[in-house]
Amino acid sequence: MAELSVLDLQNLRHLIGGYDTTHSKMTEYANQTEDPEIKKLFQDAANSAMKNKQDLMKFL
């Protein structure tokens, strides 16, 4: 794999942080709602954000 530049690392850090924040917020929203459909929507969004974060972490 090619070496990552400083800019690449900064961009990865920014994206990973964003997905981490999204995962936390969606998980919290899912925990606060009682409607099963909305809960699933938030849980799916949280899971997607975590998967994206993990995929990006592979570049480090």
MODA-V252132 format. One record per residue. RES is the residue in one letter. SS is DSSP state (alpha for helix, beta for strand, coil for the rest). OMEGA is omega as a letter, one per 20 degrees, with the letter a starting at -180 (NA if undefined). NEAR is the number of other C-alpha atoms within 12 Angstrom. Layout:
# MODA-V252132
res=(RES RES)
ss=(SS SS)
omega=(OMEGA OMEGA)
near=(NEAR NEAR)
This chain:
# MODA-V252132
res=(M A E L S V L D L Q N L R H L I G G Y D T T H S K M T E Y A N Q T E D P E I K K L F Q D A A N S A M K N K Q D L M K F L)
ss=(coil coil coil coil coil alpha alpha alpha alpha alpha alpha alpha alpha alpha alpha alpha alpha alpha alpha alpha alpha alpha alpha alpha alpha alpha alpha alpha alpha alpha alpha alpha coil coil coil alpha alpha alpha alpha alpha alpha alpha alpha alpha alpha alpha alpha alpha alpha alpha alpha alpha alpha alpha alpha alpha alpha coil coil coil)
omega=(r r r r r r r r r r r r a a a r r r r r r r a a a r r r r a a a r r a r r r r r r r r r r r r r r r r r a r r a r r a NA)
near=(6 7 10 13 12 11 11 16 17 14 18 25 19 17 23 26 21 20 27 27 19 26 27 23 21 27 26 17 22 24 19 16 17 13 13 13 12 18 20 21 20 27 26 20 26 28 23 22 27 27 19 23 27 20 16 23 20 12 20 20)
